[in-house]
Amino acid sequence: MVIELTDVTKRFGDRVALDGVSIEVHPGTVHVLLGSSGSGKSTVLRCVLGLVPPDEGQVRVDGTLVSGATRAALVKRMGYVVQDGGLYPHLTAFDNVALPAQVSGWPPARTRARAAELGEMVGLDENTLRLYPRALSGGQRQRVGLMRALVLDPPILLLDEPLGALDPIVRAELQTQLGTLFQGLGKTVVLVTHDIREAALLGSTITLMTGGRVVQRGSFADLLERPAAPFVTQFLTAQTLATGR
């Protein structure tokens, strides 16, 4: 499924979150939105999800304009993952995973089978899925959040800084695991991150943003070897020095 933003501008009061942003995400690819905090990355995802309407421009998913009238149908075709999984604390891990299936009217047996399949995919066993979020590690909560996003097998997967709250060792482990999952799933993925290692490892296409604008789009090699503006080199260099990578 193609995701298209065309000349999208979004303001929150006097602040311009997106300033004439145009992005095209091709089917079956992993498109990384890279940039520092406040660059507009997460606002792009919210526009795709129809959570915030653009003030100018258009957002289309598979040719359908995202609007109040179409949002409900389109959201069913998207899985959404946020930092720390975004789990409901009063539900077990299994119940968090099962929630979209229950809302969609799946019979319990089908839901259990799908949860078991996804648990095996991400490395969580049945006993772990009986636990409440407070008893899970950060990495386990993130895996549960991913399972919940995948339970209905949506063609689009949107991830907003999914690994941002994890310690470096767990983060590196999950980055590798996500790369393997993305290759096997063949879904259209949009991943928001500020981490250049994550972008380089996971993204087939990277869009670097700052101040609500697109600075450069291309592969990691394009950004590294053929920067379109001084900011590109400054961003990559600054983060490399800060992380020692």
C-alpha positions as CSV (number, residue, x, y, z in Angstrom):
1,M,0.0,0.0,0.0
2,V,1.3,3.4,-1.0
3,I,1.3,6.2,1.5
4,E,1.5,9.7,0.1
5,L,1.8,13.1,1.7
6,T,1.6,16.0,-0.7
7,D,2.5,19.6,0.4
8,V,1.3,18.9,3.9
9,T,1.4,21.8,6.3
10,K,0.2,21.5,10.0
11,R,0.2,24.2,12.6
12,F,-0.4,24.0,16.3
13,G,-1.1,27.6,17.3
14,D,1.9,29.6,16.3
15,R,4.1,26.6,15.8
16,V,4.5,25.1,12.4
17,A,4.9,21.3,12.9
18,L,5.0,20.5,9.2
19,D,5.9,22.9,6.4
20,G,5.0,21.8,3.0
21,V,6.0,18.2,3.5
22,S,5.8,15.7,0.6
23,I,6.7,12.1,1.2
24,E,5.9,8.9,-0.7
25,V,6.2,5.5,1.0
26,H,6.3,2.6,-1.5
27,P,4.6,-0.7,-0.8
28,G,6.6,-3.4,1.0
29,T,9.4,-1.0,2.0
30,V,10.7,0.3,5.3
31,H,10.7,4.1,5.3
32,V,12.5,5.7,8.2
33,L,11.6,9.3,9.3
34,L,14.8,10.5,10.9
35,G,15.4,13.7,12.9
36,S,15.8,15.2,16.3
37,S,12.9,16.0,18.7
38,G,10.5,18.5,17.2
39,S,11.4,17.9,13.6
40,G,7.9,16.8,12.6
41,K,8.4,13.1,12.4
42,S,5.6,12.0,14.7
43,T,3.2,14.5,13.3
44,V,3.6,12.8,9.9
45,L,2.5,9.5,11.5
46,R,-0.5,11.2,13.2
47,C,-1.5,12.7,9.8
48,V,-1.3,9.3,8.2
49,L,-3.5,7.8,11.0
50,G,-5.9,10.7,10.7
51,L,-5.4,11.8,14.3
52,V,-4.6,15.3,13.1
53,P,-5.9,16.8,9.9
54,P,-3.5,18.8,7.8
55,D,-4.1,22.5,7.5
56,E,-2.9,22.4,3.9
57,G,-2.1,19.6,1.5
58,Q,-3.3,16.0,1.3
59,V,-2.6,12.6,2.8
60,R,-3.6,9.5,0.9
61,V,-3.3,5.8,1.7
62,D,-3.5,3.4,-1.2
63,G,-5.1,6.3,-3.2
64,T,-7.8,7.1,-0.6
65,L,-7.8,10.5,1.0
66,V,-7.4,10.4,4.7
67,S,-10.4,12.3,6.2
68,G,-12.9,12.0,8.9
69,A,-15.1,10.0,6.6
70,T,-12.4,7.5,5.6
71,R,-10.3,7.3,8.8
72,A,-12.2,4.4,10.5
73,A,-11.8,2.1,7.5
74,L,-8.2,3.0,6.9
75,V,-7.0,2.6,10.5
76,K,-8.1,-1.0,10.4
77,R,-5.4,-1.5,7.7
78,M,-2.7,0.0,10.0
79,G,-0.8,-1.3,13.0
80,Y,0.6,1.4,15.3
81,V,3.4,1.0,17.8
82,V,4.6,3.6,20.3
83,Q,7.3,3.9,22.9
84,D,7.2,1.2,25.7
85,G,4.4,-0.6,23.8
86,G,1.6,1.7,25.0
87,L,0.0,-1.2,26.9
88,Y,-3.1,-1.0,29.1
89,P,-1.8,-1.7,32.6
90,H,-5.0,-3.3,33.8
91,L,-4.8,-6.0,31.1
92,T,-2.4,-8.9,30.9
93,A,0.0,-9.0,28.0
94,F,-2.3,-11.6,26.2
95,D,-5.3,-9.4,26.7
96,N,-3.5,-6.4,25.3
97,V,-2.6,-8.4,22.2
98,A,-6.1,-9.8,21.9
99,L,-7.9,-6.5,22.2
100,P,-8.0,-5.6,18.4
101,A,-9.1,-9.2,17.6
102,Q,-11.9,-9.0,20.2
103,V,-13.1,-5.7,18.9
104,S,-13.2,-7.2,15.4
105,G,-15.3,-10.1,16.6
106,W,-12.8,-12.9,16.3
107,P,-13.7,-16.1,18.1
108,P,-11.5,-16.9,21.1
109,A,-9.8,-19.9,19.5
110,R,-8.6,-17.8,16.5
111,T,-7.3,-15.1,18.8
112,R,-5.4,-17.6,20.9
113,A,-3.9,-19.2,17.8
114,R,-2.8,-15.8,16.4
115,A,-1.3,-14.7,19.7
116,A,0.7,-18.0,19.9
117,E,1.9,-17.5,16.4
118,L,3.0,-13.9,17.1
119,G,4.5,-14.8,20.5
120,E,6.7,-17.4,18.7
121,M,7.7,-14.8,16.1
122,V,8.9,-12.2,18.7
123,G,10.1,-14.7,21.4
124,L,7.4,-14.5,24.1
125,D,6.0,-17.7,25.5
126,E,2.5,-18.3,26.9
127,N,3.6,-17.8,30.5
128,T,5.0,-14.4,29.8
129,L,1.8,-13.4,28.0
130,R,-0.1,-14.1,31.3
131,L,1.8,-11.3,33.0
132,Y,0.7,-7.7,33.5
133,P,2.7,-5.0,31.9
134,R,4.3,-3.9,35.2
135,A,5.9,-7.4,35.5
136,L,7.4,-7.2,32.0
137,S,10.8,-5.7,31.1
138,G,10.9,-2.8,28.7
139,G,11.9,-5.1,25.8
140,Q,9.1,-7.5,26.6
141,R,6.5,-4.6,26.7
142,Q,7.8,-3.4,23.3
143,R,7.4,-6.9,21.9
144,V,3.8,-7.1,23.2
145,G,3.1,-3.8,21.6
146,L,4.4,-5.1,18.3
147,M,2.3,-8.2,18.6
148,R,-0.9,-6.1,19.2
149,A,-0.1,-4.0,16.1
150,L,0.3,-7.2,14.0
151,V,-2.6,-9.3,15.4
152,L,-5.0,-8.3,12.6
153,D,-2.2,-8.7,10.0
154,P,-2.5,-5.1,8.7
155,P,-0.6,-4.2,5.4
156,I,0.8,-1.0,7.0
157,L,2.9,-0.8,10.2
158,L,3.6,2.6,11.8
159,L,6.2,2.7,14.6
160,D,6.8,5.9,16.6
161,E,10.2,5.8,18.4
162,P,9.4,2.2,19.4
163,L,12.8,1.5,20.9
164,G,13.5,5.0,22.3
165,A,13.0,4.1,26.0
166,L,15.2,1.0,26.0
167,D,18.7,0.5,27.3
168,P,21.4,0.2,24.6
169,I,21.9,-3.6,24.8
170,V,18.1,-4.4,24.6
171,R,17.7,-1.7,21.9
172,A,20.4,-3.3,19.7
173,E,18.9,-6.7,20.2
174,L,15.4,-5.5,19.2
175,Q,16.8,-3.5,16.2
176,T,18.2,-6.7,14.8
177,Q,15.0,-8.6,15.5
178,L,12.9,-5.9,13.8
179,G,15.1,-6.0,10.8
180,T,14.5,-9.8,10.4
181,L,10.8,-9.4,11.0
182,F,10.4,-6.6,8.4
183,Q,12.2,-8.7,5.8
184,G,9.8,-11.7,6.5
185,L,6.6,-9.7,6.8
186,G,6.8,-7.8,3.6
187,K,4.7,-4.9,5.0
188,T,4.8,-1.2,4.3
189,V,6.6,0.2,7.3
190,V,7.1,3.8,8.5
191,L,9.5,4.0,11.4
192,V,10.1,7.2,13.4
193,T,13.5,7.5,15.1
194,H,16.3,9.9,16.0
195,D,18.8,7.1,16.0
196,I,21.1,6.9,12.9
197,R,22.1,3.3,13.6
198,E,18.5,2.3,13.7
199,A,17.8,4.2,10.5
200,A,20.8,2.7,8.7
201,L,20.0,-0.9,9.9
202,L,16.3,-0.8,9.2
203,G,15.5,1.7,6.5
204,S,15.4,1.1,2.8
205,T,14.6,4.7,2.4
206,I,15.4,7.5,4.9
207,T,13.8,10.9,5.1
208,L,15.7,13.3,7.2
209,M,13.7,16.1,8.7
210,T,14.3,19.3,10.7
211,G,12.0,22.2,11.6
212,G,9.0,20.5,10.0
213,R,10.7,20.2,6.6
214,V,12.3,17.5,4.6
215,V,16.0,18.0,4.2
216,Q,16.9,14.9,2.2
217,R,15.4,11.6,1.1
218,G,17.4,8.5,0.0
219,S,19.4,5.6,1.3
220,F,21.7,5.9,4.3
221,A,24.6,5.9,1.8
222,D,23.1,8.8,0.0
223,L,22.9,10.8,3.2
224,L,26.4,9.9,4.3
225,E,28.2,10.2,0.9
226,R,26.0,12.7,-1.0
227,P,24.5,15.1,1.6
228,A,22.0,17.5,0.1
229,A,22.7,20.3,2.7
230,P,25.3,21.0,5.4
231,F,22.6,20.0,8.1
232,V,22.7,16.4,6.9
233,T,26.4,16.0,7.7
234,Q,26.0,18.0,10.9
235,F,23.2,15.7,12.1
236,L,25.0,12.5,11.3
237,T,28.3,13.7,12.7
238,A,26.8,15.1,15.9
239,Q,25.0,11.9,16.7
240,T,28.0,9.7,15.9
241,L,30.2,11.8,18.3
242,A,27.5,11.8,21.0
243,T,27.0,8.0,20.9
244,G,30.6,7.0,20.0
245,R,29.3,4.9,17.1
